[in-house]
Amino acid sequence: MTSATPFIDTARSVIRTEAEALMTLADALDDTFRAGVDLLLNAKGRVIVTGIGKSGHIARKIAATLASTGTPAQFVHPAEASHGDLGMVTRTDVVLAISNSGEAPELANIIAFTRRFDIPLVGITTAPNSALGSQCDVVLRLPDLGEACGTGVVPTTSTTLTLAMGDALAVAIMKHRAFTAEHFRDFHPGGKLGAQLTRVSDLMHSGAALPLVSVDTSMPEALIEISQKGFGVVGVLDSIGSLAGIITDGDLRRHMSNRLLDLTAQDVMTRSPRTIDPNVLAQEAVGIMNGLTGERPVTCLFARDPGTDGPPLGLIHIHDCLRVGLG
């Protein structure tokens, strides 16, 4: 069996080479980077990201990152641009073109298009005097450190540096625009990230779906409300509509006797129940319901404005959270 040591040594060498290159790039950033950010920030249209080959793959990711962090962006394939897709580029856009050597012939037409119509052009390249670099309004220069493959022909270090430069642009713009997790959730409602950024108000049941009775409601009526609404709980309101208590399966078991049906909701309810702010992340509600705060686990929580004795605004159930991937 072949020893794994040479493979591990190679892998470590690649990662260290790329890590050192990233530090070199970070140290080399100057006012040119700020100029590039300014051009992208001031675009009235979109950021058109383009590149061919491995640079094209990186360009797609950069466009996606920009778009998901509040900067309208679109990838345009340079070869397709030469066959009609230049119509996707408008005079209100900024073009971000990527080429390690700066000499990719496929970029020629889109570069010429930006010059003809005075569209700002930002380039990411190792060669500021190349066909790309010499035409750019701003050149974001990458350090030319060779590739981590050792042969100099496999894009490795160069693509890592390009991706990092794109991330740096996107995050710098994002911070300038005070782009928050709430904004990110608007653009990314699906998947694990979307679930983690979901608020209680997004999942809670409200209005007619809420299981509610008054303090003087008879227990037969309260049991019907619990059964009809299907949450295994009913909220008990006082005379001014505030949440005075709740009745759960546990409360029913504690009062189980021949007299249960002769009682009122007020006689059976648990007073001062735990509630949650509808504006907090649903993940926080999951922690409370799972008992991670040190209190007894529960299956649901009524939501109401914090610091008030106001009426319940909604109810969130653990099943609602599990349905979107929280739990």
LODO-967542 format. One record per atom (N, C-alpha, C): x, y, z. Coordinates in steps of 0.1 Angstrom, whole numbers, plus 5000, padded with zeros to 4 digits. Layout:
N
XYZ
...
% end
This chain:
327
500849885000
500050005000
500950125000
500550224992
501350344991
501150435003
502350485009
502250565020
501550695017
500750745027
499950865025
500850995028
502050975033
502851085037
503251175026
503651125014
503951225003
502751304999
501551244999
500351314996
500051425006
500251395018
499951495029
501051605028
502251575025
503351675024
503051765012
502551705001
502251794990
501051884993
500051824999
498851905003
499252025012
500051995022
500452105031
501252205024
502152165015
502952265007
502052354999
501052294992
500052374984
499352474993
498852435004
498052525013
498952635019
500152595023
501052695028
501452795017
501752745005
502152834994
500952944992
499752894991
498652984989
498353075000
498553025013
498353115024
499453225024
500653195021
501653295021
501353395010
500853344998
500453434987
499353534992
498453484999
497353565004
497853675013
498753645022
499353745030
500153855022
500753815012
501453905003
500453994996
499353944992
498254024986
497654124996
497454075008
496854165018
497854285021
499054255022
500054365024
500254455013
499854415000
500154494988
498954584985
497754574992
496654654989
496954804992
496454894984
496755034986
495555114981
495755244978
494655324974
494055284961
494755204953
494055154940
492855064944
492954984954
491854904959
490654994962
490955104969
489855194973
489255254961
490055284950
489555344938
488555234931
488955114932
488155004926
486854994933
486855004946
485654994954
484755114951
485355234950
484555344946
483755334933
484455274923
483855264910
482655164911
482855054918
481754954920
480655014928
480955094938
479955154947
479055254939
479755324930
479055434924
478255394911
478355264908
477555214896
476055234898
475455294889
474055314889
473255184884
474055104877
473454974872
474054864880
474554764872
475054644878
476654634877
477154544884
478554504882
478554384873
479154404861
479254294851
480554224853
480554104857
481854034860
482053934848
483353934843
483653854832
484953794833
485153674826
486453614826
486253484819
487453414814
487353294806
488153184814
487753064811
488552954818
488352954833
489452924840
489352924855
488953064860
489453164853
489053304857
487553324856
486953254846
485453264844
484753194856
485253084860
484653014872
484653104884
485853164886
485953254898
485053384896
484953424884
484153544881
482653514884
482153394881
480853354885
480653364900
481553314907
481453314922
481453454927
482353544922
482353684926
481053754923
480553734912
479253794908
478153744918
478153614921
477153564931
477353624945
478553644949
478853704962
478353844963
478753924952
478254064952
476754074952
476053984944
474653994943
473953964957
474553864964
473953814977
474253914988
475154004986
475554104996
475054244993
474154254984
473554384982
474054464970
474954414962
475454484950
474954404937
473954464930
473454394918
474654354909
474754234905
475854184897
475454074888
476154054877
475753944868
477053904861
477253774859
478353714851
477953724836
478853764828
478653764813
479853694807
479653584800
480653504794
481253584783
482553604782
483153694772
482953644758
482953514756
482753454742
481353484738
480353464747
478953484744
478753634742
479453714749
479353864747
479653904733
480653834727
480953864713
479953824703
478953744708
477853694699
476553744703
476453864709
475153924712
474953964727
475653894736
475453924750
476054054755
476754124746
477154264749
475954354752
474754304747
473554384749
473154374764
473754284772
473454284786
474154394794
475154454787
475954554794
475454694790
475154774800
474654904797
475655014802
475355134798
476255244801
476155284816
475255234823
475155254838
475855154846
476455044839
477154934846
478554964848
479254884856
480654874857
481154734853
482154724846
482654584842
483854554850
483854434856
484954384864
485454264856
486654274849
487154174841
488354104847
488453974846
489453894853
490253814843
491553834844
492453754836
493853754842
494353644846
495653634853
496753704845
496853664832
497853714824
497453854818
496153874817
495654004811
495653994796
495953874790
496053864776
495053774770
493953734777
492953644772
492253704760
492453654748
491853714736
490353724736
489653634744
488253634744
487653764751
488553834758
488053954765
488154084756
488754064745
489054184736
487754264733
486754194729
485554264724
484754334736
484754274747
484054334759
484854454764
486254444763
487054554767
486854674757
486854644744
486554744734
485254814736
484254734739
482854784742
482854884753
483554854764
483554944775
484255074771
485255064763
486055194759
485155274750
484455204741
483655274731
482455354737
481855294748
480655354754
480955414768
482255434771
482655494783
482155434795
482155294795
481755214807
482955184816
482855224829
484055194837
484455054837
485755034837
486354904836
487354884847
487154784855
488054744866
488654604862
489954594863
490554464860
491254404872
491254264872
492054194882
492954114874
494254134876
495354074868
496654084875
497654004870
498954014875
499754114867
499254154855
499954224845
499354364842
499654464849
499054594846
499354654833
500354604826
500654664812
500154564801
499354474805
498854374795
497654444787
497154364778
496054404769
494854454778
494554374789
493554414798
493954534807
495054514813
495554614823
495654754817
496154764805
496454894799
495154964795
494054904795
492754964791
491854994803
492254944815
491454964827
491455104832
490255134838
490255264846
490955234860
490855114865
491455074877
491954934876
493254914879
493754774879
494054734893
493354624897
493654554910
494654444907
495954484910
497054394907
497254284917
497354164911
497654044919
499154024919
499753984930
501153954930
501453824922
502453834913
502753724904
503753634911
503153534918
503953444927
504053304921
503653284909
503653144904
502553064909
502452934906
501352854910
501852744920
500952704928
501252604939
501552464934
501252444921
501352304915
502852274914
503752374913
505152354911
505552354897
504652334887
504952344873
504652474867
503852554874
503552684869
502452694859
501752574856
500752574846
499352554850
499252504863
497852474868
497352594876
496352664873
495852774881
495452734895
496252774904
496052734918
496152854927
497352904929
497653024937
496953144930
496953154917
496453274911
494853274912
494253164911
492753164913
492353184928
493153144937
492953164951
493053314954
494053384948
494253524950
493053604944
492653554932
491553624925
490253614933
490053494938
488853484946
488853564959
490053574965
490153654977
489953804974
490453844963
490353984959
488854014957
488153924950
486653944949
485953944962
486353854971
485653854984
485953994992
487154034990
487554164997
486754284991
486554284978
485654384972
484254374977
483754254977
482354244981
482054284996
482954235005
482854265019
483054415022
484054475015
484254615017
483054695013
482454665002
481254734998
480054705007
479954585011
478954545021
478954625034
480154635039
480354715052
480054855050
480454915038
480155055035
478655085035
477954985029
476454995028
475754955041
476454915051
475854875064
474954755061
475354665053
474554545049
474554455061
473354415066
473154345078
472754195075
472654115086
472153985084
470753985079
469954085084
468554095079
468454115064
469354205059
469354225045
469754095037
470754025043
471253905037
470153795036
469353795047
468253695047
467253725035
467053855032
466153885021
466553825008
467953825006
468453764994
468753614994
468653565006
469053425008
468053355018
466753345013
465753285022
465853135023
466553065014
466552925014
467752865021
467752735023
468852665028
469152685043
470252635048
470552645062
470752795066
471452875058
471653015062
470353085063
469453065053
468153125054
467353085067
467452955070
466752915082
467352975095
468652995095
469353045107
468953195109
468653265098
468353405099
466853435099
466053325100
464553335101
464153395115
463253485115
462753535128
461453465132
461153485145
459953425151
458753465143
458753595140
457553655133
457353585119
458453535113
458253465100
457553335101
457653275113
457153135114
455853125123
455653225131
454553215141
453153215135
452253155141
450853155138
450153275145
449253335138
448653455143
447153465140
446553565144
445153585141
444153475145
443353435137
442353335140
442953195143
444253175139
444853045142
445353035157
445353145164
445753145178
444753075187
445252975195
444352915205
444153005218
443053065219
442853165230
441553145237
441453165250
440253165257
440353275268
439253315274
439353405285
439453335299
439753405309
439953345322
438753275328
437553325324
436353265329
435753155320
436453115309
435953015300
435952885308
434852805305
434752675312
435752575305
436152485313
437152385308
436652305296
435352265296
434852205283
435152285271
434852415272
435152505260
436652515258
437452525268
438852535266
439452415260
438952295263
439352165257
439052165242
437852215239
437452225225
438452315217
438852435223
439752525217
441152455215
441652385225
442852315224
442852215212
441752135212
441552035201
441452095187
440652195186
440452255173
441752325167
442452395175
443652465170
444852375168
444952265175
445952165172
447352185177
447552275187
448852305192
449152235205
448152175211
448352115224
448452215235
447952335233
448052445243
446952545240
446552625250
445652735248
446152845257
446152975252
446453085259
445253145266
445453195279
444253235287
444453395288
443453465284
443453615284
442753665296
443253775302
442553845313
441553945307
440954025316
439854115311
440354215302
441654255301
442154355292
442854295280
442754165279
443354095267
444854055269
445354075280
446754035283
446853885285
447953825282
448153675284
448353655299
447353605306
447453575320
448053435323
447953345314
448453215316
448253125304
448652995305
448452905294
447952765301
447352695293
446952555297
447552455287
448352365293
449052265285
448552125289
449052025282
448751885285
449151855300
450251915304
450751895318
449751955328
449152065325
448152125334
446952035335
446551985324
445351895324
445651775332
446851715331
447151595339
447151625354
447651745357
447751775371
446351795377
445351835369
444051865374
443051755371
443551645366
442651535361
441951475373
440651495373
439751445383
438351455378
437351405386
435951415382
435551565381
436351655388
435951795388
436451875377
437351825369
438051905358
437051985350
435951925346
435051985337
434152095344
434252095357
433552195365
434352325367
435652315363
436552425366
436552525354
437152645356
437352745345
438852745341
439152805330
440452815325
441452875336
440952975343
441753035354
442152945365
441352845368
441652745378
442752655374
442852625361
443752525356
445052575351
445052705346
446252755339
447452775347
448652765340
449952805345
450052955343
450353025354
450353175353
451753215349
451853335344
453053405339
453853315330
453353265319
454053175310
455253245303
456153165299
457353215291
456753265278
457253375273
456953425260
458253465253
458053505240
459253545232
458953665224
459953745221
459853865212
459753815198
458753855191
458553805177
459653855168
460453945172
461554005163
462853925164
462953835174
464253765176
464353655166
465553595164
465753485155
465053365160
464453285151
463753165155
464653065162
465953075159
466952985165
466953005180
466753135185
466653155199
465453085205
464353095198
463153025203
463352875204
464052815195
464452675195
465252645208
466152725211
466952705223
466152705236
465152795236
464252805248
463352685249
462752645237
461852535237
462652405240
463852395237
464652275240
465252275254
465052375261
465452375275
466952415277
467552475266
468952515267
469152635276
468152705280
468252815289
468152775304
468052645306
468052595320
466652575325
465652605317
464252585322
463652465315
462552425319
461852305314
461552315299
461852215291
461552215277
460052235275
459652305264
458252315260
458252295245
456952285240
456852255226
456452385218
456052495225
455652615218
455752735228
455752845222
455852975229
454953075223
454253155231
453453265226
454453385225
454253465214
455053575211
454353705215
454953795221
454453925223
455554025225
455254155224
456254265225
456954255238
458254265238
459054245250
458754365260
458854335273
458754435283
457354485285
456354415279
454954465281
454054345285
452854385290
451854285293
450854275282
451254315270
450254325259
449754185255
448854185245
448254065241
449253975233
448953845232
449853765224
449653795209
450853805202
450753845188
450853715179
451353605185
451453485177
451853375186
452053255179
452553135186
453453065177
454653025182
455552945174
455752805181
455652705172
455652565177
457052505172
457552415180
458852355176
458752285163
457552235159
457452175145
457652275134
457252405137
457452515127
458952525124
459752525135
461152535134
461852415127
461352295131
461952175124
461652175109
460452225106
460052225091
461052315083
461652415088
462552495080
464052465083
464252355091
465652305092
466352355105
465552405115
466052445128
465752335138
466552315148
466252215158
467452165165
% end
